[in-house]
């Protein structure tokens, strides 16, 4: 399977994503044709630049002859425009600034959908672009506590952001990969000027969009993940992961607008084939691992905690004996869970055990394809769990709970029920 891996060590924005796509081989003419199809009066300027020694492709959206600006520069410019004389008495430079500001109209989601639906691009790209805007709209609606159709997107609704998002959908489709995978996101730090004031980085909409995504800050005092970049990742990336197992075909770089001292402000995209022997018949996913050391919890309570966590959708729960400080024997509690369940399960660990801390990390889990197949025993039906890879059965086992229930109901040894279920499955398989 061919995939693209986004390495967001310097975050992601719309223009960085477009630059990486062009650098990876997406036709600049295709993106320019897409811009014309939107009929917004915008154009693309594509250039080759260097960021901290790394050569990268820079894509700028130009509206009325002016390039898109980083958010804080854009709002600083709007403040200058607001303080400037009216256009009738202003200089040529001030007139240009007023013209640029007027191009950044506040559009609602219904109008944006109409613009995208009317563009001469593929239906699948239209659907992806609309989904990206819907993700942005849902985030803004929650932040401001208003219906999504009442959201006005401010700078996100401007022509440059429409170009970024629609070209991202078209370009990702043209990339010809089966899956886009994303690294953890470096969100940056400091503060940023938004339409409603100064906010800490990441901005409120970005935080909402990146729920359940792995994020961190390297300490760079700048907004590295923009709301547009976050919405693109949320919609187009299939999953978040460390660098996947793959055979690398090419790498490409898209440049951001800022020049950050000692930090390459680029987005890298790596394209290649997954390793067939590992990927065929298996599924890879990022899960969360929770751990806590326990040295003063009774065995009865530990068993109850394990059952409670499993009832609350933990993927697996287990304990291991450990030797702790002061030579005290203890138990290492380990919980595997989906990322979206991690906070809730952590609260259960704190509430039900004596631990004062829970460790948390993300890991990639690869699983075999599996299915259930019923078999008939003299005492009733037992489900067999069957795992396979490349269509070949690799493991099989009778479901313990089925066997336990039958053994208790019919007063037969548990091992006899399990052996009979396995024998019946193998016999049926031979036929």
Helices and strands as residue ranges (DSSP letters): E 2-7, H 14-23, H 28-38, E 42-51, E 54-63, E 66-67, H 71-83, H 92-103, H 109-118, H 123-144, G 148-150, G 154-157, H 159-174, E 179-182, E 185-186, E 191-194, E 197-200, H 204-209, E 215-216, H 227-236, E 239-240, E 246-255, E 266-274, H 276-279, E 282-294, H 299-311, E 316-323, G 325-327, E 329-337, G 339-341, H 342-352, E 359-377, E 380-389, E 392-398, H 400-410, H 414-430
